[in-house]
Structure formats: structure tokens, C-alpha cells
Amino acid sequence: MGTTSSSEQNESQTVEAPTPPLSEEDDGEKKMSYWEQANEGYRQLVDAIVRPPRAEYEERHLGPREFKFGNKSFRRRDFILRNSRGMKIVVSHWEPFDRDRQSNELPCVIYMHGNSSARVEALPQLSLVLGLGATMLSFDFTGSGQSDGDYVSLGYFEREDLKVVVDHLRATGRTSTVALWGRSMGAATSLMHGDRDPSIAAMILDSPFSDLTVLAEEMVDKGREQGLMVPGFVVSIAMSFIRSSVRKKAGFSIKDISPIKRVDQCFIPALFVAGAEDDFIHPRHSSQIHAKYAGDKNLVLVEGDHNSPRPQFMFDSVAIFLQSY
């Protein structure tokens, strides 16, 4: 039987939020103690990581099931896959009707959404992808949208969802090459899958984070700047609470979510995108990953923040990039 280090023991133990002392009262109104402030602050940060607001949408928001684009007829097929945990993954695949297919096997771009979004996020990219002669597939990660699951894991379990989707495409015999296009959590998931699947043709990575522990620490600092009740003297304690609560709620360690750690072993051509004014995932995350990335790479810095619509020149860059691979 192997031994367990003290650091591993500490990581596996559940750290509960402390019971706050009684607050003082002032003119009949209860004041929040420091412990209550810390407790509420860390709970908000945990939810921001594993349970952000869940995107809600209806089927009609995915657009028509059949439509014309250019001189071709296309359809959207909606179906369900199951991951290794038995959870439902809802999927949409946009492709031409058989009579308009240039070949039985066509390239496919898999689009992956951010942590508080869903497959509907793929729609602004649809015309570009179809115009290149490829099909496009998008899905709700487990824990997001209409798929099963109560929590997101920012790449840890999402990469297994992606593997199920890629395996499905290859099993159909109707897909030639596969490219990945991810934003935020979707970009991190692409990186965490890429080093184990070198057959992926190309990746577009919009606003990936380099390391979840680093991002969580930045969220604590940002939260304090914006008035979140995490007093300075308990920041290190709050981080311990966050690590423990994430493990207890969502079943993974934030220390295991570090896309940058394996990019020196990933050789898939990659186009990185970052918003210059992004104050959620700072563009330095993309710059640091880009600097360490082993494969062919390019970095495009665009105006806007984390959720800003991307400018046309970025889509032009993506089109040129995808046509090259």
C-alpha cells in the first residue's frame, strides 16, 4: 500500500466554512462580522467557479432545422450522447443534405462554449464554417445548458465530454478531419484534450486560462476590489475553502486544471485569441500559453473584453487559418 503525503491528506480533507461568531448589533441592525463576510465571499467565489448562472434557452433559439445557405440546403440534427459517467450530452450538428455534400466525408469544426453558456453560442460562427465547406457541431457541456450535471469543472470533466463527441464523429465514417474552436472554458478544454489526441487538425483558442489556481486567486483579488466581502487577512484561508468546497461539490481539484502544464507536448496548429480589455481572464493567460506552446501558433489580440463580439478581422484570420489545415 502506498503512502500519502501530508499535502495530499490536506487536499483530500473537507474544510468547512467556520461558524461565524455572533455579530454586534448597532441600532437594532445586525452587522456582518469578518467571519460572516469571509464565509459569504468564499461561497460566491466557489459558485463562480463550479456553478455560474446556467444558460437557459429553447430549441427555437438554435435556428431552423432546415435552411438554405448559398446554393446549398443544410439541416441541423439534434441528438443525445452519453459520457463515461452516464450523463446526457445534448448535441447539434449542422451539415448539408446528402445531395449537396461535396464528399461523403467532410471536415467538421467542433465549437465549445464558455462556462456560463451553451451550444447556442456557436451560431455566430456558423456561416463562416459552412462557407468553408465544413460541417459544424456544438454541444452543451455537462453541467451546462440542457445537458445533465449540476456543476462545471472548467475542463476536467468537459474534456471527457469532448472525447465522446470526437469519437462519435469518427465512428460515423462521414467526417474527415476535426478542428476545435473553443472560448474560455471551451478553449481550456481543447488544450486539455489536444495533447492526448494529436489527430486533431487545428484549434482556435479564444481566451483560455493558463491555470485554474492562478485564475481563482485573481478572482479573489478582483472580488475584493469590487467590494466582495473577503477581508485581506483571510484571503489564504478563503483559497483553502475554495479548493476544499470545489472538490466536495464538483468532485475535482482545481490543482488538476492547468492547461499550460502540457502545452509543451501539444503540436496541433493553434490560433490564440484574446480580448485586450478582458478583466475576467486577462490576456496574459493567452500570451503565457502561446509562449510555451510547442506547435505552430499565432496570437491575435482584439479589442473588447471577455464577452465582446469579435471583430470581422478575427473571423477572417480564422478562415485563413482553417483553410491552411
Protein Blocks (a to p, Z undefined) as FASTA:
>chain_A
ZZddfklmmmmpccddddddddddeehiacddfklmmmmmmmmmmmmmmmccdddddfkl
nopfbdcehjbccdddddddddfkopacddddddddfklpfbfbdcdddddddfkbcfkl
mmmmmmmmmmnopacdddddehiajbgcjbdehhmmmmmmmmmmmmmmmmnopafbdcdd
dehjlmmmmmmmmmmmmkbmbdcdehiafblklmmmmmmmmmmmnopacdfklmmmmmmm
mmmmmmmmnopafklmcfklmmmmccbdcdddddfklckbgcklmmmmmmmpmbdcdddd
deddfklccdfklmmmmmmmmmmZZ
